[in-house]
Amino acid sequence: MALFLFVVIVAIALGLVGAVVKGLFFLLIIGVVLFLADLVVGGVRMGRRRGTRPAR
């Protein structure tokens, strides 16, 4: 979970720098792609965790 939050923070920081600094638009693109990839990976991990319930 800590890695997920760290990657989200890095993606937001890259997006902000890419949006503010002229000529660094590629950082905005990298930040958006990183954020979307992190959401997909987080969703897959959460879905996998929900599907496995111990039998009683």
LOKOL-919861 format. One record per atom (N, C-alpha, C): residue number from 1; residue in one letter; atom name; x, y, z. Coordinates in Angstrom, 1 decimal, padded with zeros to 4 digits. Example, Ala and Ser with C-alpha at 12.3 -4.5 7.8 and 13.67 -1.06 7.14 Angstrom:
2
SITE resi resn name     c1     c2     c3
SITE    1    A    N  013.2 -005.7  007.8
SITE    1    A   CA  012.3 -004.5  007.8
SITE    1    A    C  013.2 -003.3  007.8
SITE    2    S    N  012.8 -002.2  007.1
SITE    2    S   CA  013.7 -001.1  007.1
SITE    2    S    C  012.9  000.0  007.9
***
This chain:
56
SITE resi resn name     c1     c2     c3
SITE    1    M    N  000.8 -001.2  000.0
SITE    1    M   CA  000.0  000.0  000.0
SITE    1    M    C  000.9  001.3  000.0
SITE    2    A    N  002.0  001.2  000.7
SITE    2    A   CA  002.9  002.4  000.8
SITE    2    A    C  003.5  002.6 -000.6
SITE    3    L    N  003.8  001.6 -001.3
SITE    3    L   CA  004.4  001.8 -002.7
SITE    3    L    C  003.3  002.4 -003.6
SITE    4    F    N  002.1  002.0 -003.5
SITE    4    F   CA  001.0  002.5 -004.3
SITE    4    F    C  000.9  004.0 -004.0
SITE    5    L    N  000.9  004.4 -002.8
SITE    5    L   CA  000.7  005.9 -002.5
SITE    5    L    C  002.0  006.6 -002.9
SITE    6    F    N  003.2  006.0 -002.8
SITE    6    F   CA  004.4  006.7 -003.3
SITE    6    F    C  004.3  007.0 -004.8
SITE    7    V    N  003.9  006.0 -005.5
SITE    7    V   CA  003.8  006.1 -007.0
SITE    7    V    C  002.8  007.2 -007.4
SITE    8    V    N  001.7  007.2 -006.7
SITE    8    V   CA  000.6  008.2 -006.9
SITE    8    V    C  001.2  009.6 -006.7
SITE    9    I    N  001.9  009.8 -005.6
SITE    9    I   CA  002.5  011.1 -005.3
SITE    9    I    C  003.6  011.5 -006.3
SITE   10    V    N  004.4  010.5 -006.8
SITE   10    V   CA  005.4  010.8 -007.8
SITE   10    V    C  004.7  011.2 -009.1
SITE   11    A    N  003.6  010.5 -009.5
SITE   11    A   CA  002.8  010.8 -010.7
SITE   11    A    C  002.2  012.2 -010.6
SITE   12    I    N  001.7  012.6 -009.5
SITE   12    I   CA  001.1  013.9 -009.3
SITE   12    I    C  002.2  015.0 -009.4
SITE   13    A    N  003.4  014.7 -008.8
SITE   13    A   CA  004.5  015.7 -008.8
SITE   13    A    C  005.0  015.9 -010.3
SITE   14    L    N  005.1  014.8 -011.0
SITE   14    L   CA  005.6  014.9 -012.4
SITE   14    L    C  004.6  015.6 -013.2
SITE   15    G    N  003.3  015.4 -013.0
SITE   15    G   CA  002.2  016.1 -013.7
SITE   15    G    C  002.3  017.6 -013.5
SITE   16    L    N  002.4  017.9 -012.2
SITE   16    L   CA  002.5  019.4 -011.9
SITE   16    L    C  003.7  020.1 -012.5
SITE   17    V    N  004.8  019.4 -012.4
SITE   17    V   CA  006.1  020.0 -013.0
SITE   17    V    C  005.9  020.1 -014.5
SITE   18    G    N  005.3  019.1 -015.1
SITE   18    G   CA  005.2  019.1 -016.6
SITE   18    G    C  004.2  020.1 -017.0
SITE   19    A    N  003.2  020.4 -016.2
SITE   19    A   CA  002.2  021.4 -016.6
SITE   19    A    C  002.7  022.8 -016.3
SITE   20    V    N  003.5  023.0 -015.3
SITE   20    V   CA  003.9  024.4 -015.0
SITE   20    V    C  005.2  024.9 -015.8
SITE   21    V    N  006.2  024.0 -015.9
SITE   21    V   CA  007.4  024.4 -016.5
SITE   21    V    C  007.3  024.3 -018.1
SITE   22    K    N  007.6  025.4 -018.7
SITE   22    K   CA  007.5  025.4 -020.2
SITE   22    K    C  008.5  024.5 -020.8
SITE   23    G    N  008.1  023.7 -021.7
SITE   23    G   CA  009.0  022.8 -022.4
SITE   23    G    C  009.2  021.4 -021.8
SITE   24    L    N  008.5  021.2 -020.7
SITE   24    L   CA  008.6  019.9 -020.1
SITE   24    L    C  007.2  019.2 -020.1
SITE   25    F    N  006.5  019.3 -021.3
SITE   25    F   CA  005.2  018.7 -021.4
SITE   25    F    C  005.3  017.1 -021.3
SITE   26    F    N  006.5  016.6 -021.7
SITE   26    F   CA  006.6  015.1 -021.6
SITE   26    F    C  006.5  014.6 -020.2
SITE   27    L    N  006.9  015.4 -019.2
SITE   27    L   CA  006.7  015.0 -017.8
SITE   27    L    C  005.2  014.9 -017.4
SITE   28    L    N  004.4  015.8 -018.0
SITE   28    L   CA  003.0  015.7 -017.7
SITE   28    L    C  002.4  014.4 -018.3
SITE   29    I    N  002.9  014.0 -019.5
SITE   29    I   CA  002.4  012.8 -020.1
SITE   29    I    C  002.9  011.6 -019.3
SITE   30    I    N  004.2  011.6 -018.9
SITE   30    I   CA  004.7  010.5 -018.1
SITE   30    I    C  003.9  010.4 -016.8
SITE   31    G    N  003.6  011.5 -016.1
SITE   31    G   CA  002.9  011.5 -014.9
SITE   31    G    C  001.5  010.9 -015.1
SITE   32    V    N  000.8  011.2 -016.1
SITE   32    V   CA -000.6  010.7 -016.4
SITE   32    V    C -000.5  009.2 -016.7
SITE   33    V    N  000.5  008.8 -017.5
SITE   33    V   CA  000.6  007.4 -017.8
SITE   33    V    C  000.9  006.6 -016.5
SITE   34    L    N  001.8  007.1 -015.7
SITE   34    L   CA  002.2  006.4 -014.5
SITE   34    L    C  001.0  006.3 -013.5
SITE   35    F    N  000.2  007.4 -013.4
SITE   35    F   CA -000.9  007.4 -012.5
SITE   35    F    C -002.0  006.4 -013.0
SITE   36    L    N -002.2  006.3 -014.3
SITE   36    L   CA -003.2  005.3 -014.8
SITE   36    L    C -002.7  003.9 -014.6
SITE   37    A    N -001.4  003.7 -014.9
SITE   37    A   CA -000.9  002.3 -014.7
SITE   37    A    C -000.9  001.9 -013.2
SITE   38    D    N -000.7  002.9 -012.3
SITE   38    D   CA -000.8  002.6 -010.9
SITE   38    D    C -002.2  002.2 -010.5
SITE   39    L    N -003.2  002.9 -011.0
SITE   39    L   CA -004.6  002.6 -010.7
SITE   39    L    C -005.0  001.2 -011.2
SITE   40    V    N -004.5  000.9 -012.4
SITE   40    V   CA -004.8 -000.5 -012.9
SITE   40    V    C -004.2 -001.5 -012.1
SITE   41    V    N -002.9 -001.4 -011.7
SITE   41    V   CA -002.2 -002.4 -010.9
SITE   41    V    C -002.9 -002.5 -009.5
SITE   42    G    N -003.2 -001.3 -008.9
SITE   42    G   CA -003.9 -001.3 -007.6
SITE   42    G    C -005.3 -002.0 -007.7
SITE   43    G    N -006.0 -001.8 -008.8
SITE   43    G   CA -007.3 -002.4 -008.9
SITE   43    G    C -007.2 -003.9 -009.1
SITE   44    V    N -006.2 -004.4 -009.8
SITE   44    V   CA -006.0 -005.8 -010.0
SITE   44    V    C -005.6 -006.4 -008.7
SITE   45    R    N -004.8 -005.8 -007.9
SITE   45    R   CA -004.4 -006.4 -006.6
SITE   45    R    C -005.6 -006.4 -005.6
SITE   46    M    N -006.4 -005.4 -005.6
SITE   46    M   CA -007.6 -005.3 -004.8
SITE   46    M    C -008.6 -006.4 -005.2
SITE   47    G    N -008.8 -006.5 -006.5
SITE   47    G   CA -009.7 -007.5 -007.0
SITE   47    G    C -009.3 -008.9 -006.7
SITE   48    R    N -008.0 -009.2 -006.8
SITE   48    R   CA -007.5 -010.5 -006.4
SITE   48    R    C -007.7 -010.8 -005.0
SITE   49    R    N -007.5 -009.8 -004.1
SITE   49    R   CA -007.6 -010.0 -002.7
SITE   49    R    C -009.0 -010.2 -002.3
SITE   50    R    N -010.0 -009.6 -002.9
SITE   50    R   CA -011.4 -009.8 -002.6
SITE   50    R    C -011.9 -011.2 -002.9
SITE   51    G    N -011.4 -011.7 -004.0
SITE   51    G   CA -011.9 -013.0 -004.5
SITE   51    G    C -011.5 -014.2 -003.7
SITE   52    T    N -010.6 -014.1 -002.9
SITE   52    T   CA -010.1 -015.3 -002.1
SITE   52    T    C -010.6 -015.1 -000.6
SITE   53    R    N -011.6 -015.9 -000.3
SITE   53    R   CA -012.1 -015.9  001.1
SITE   53    R    C -011.8 -017.3  001.7
SITE   54    P    N -011.3 -017.3  002.9
SITE   54    P   CA -011.1 -018.6  003.5
SITE   54    P    C -012.4 -019.3  003.8
SITE   55    A    N -012.4 -020.6  003.5
SITE   55    A   CA -013.5 -021.5  003.8
SITE   55    A    C -013.7 -021.7  005.3
SITE   56    R    N -014.9 -021.7  005.8
SITE   56    R   CA -015.2 -022.0  007.2
SITE   56    R    C -015.8 -023.3  007.4
***
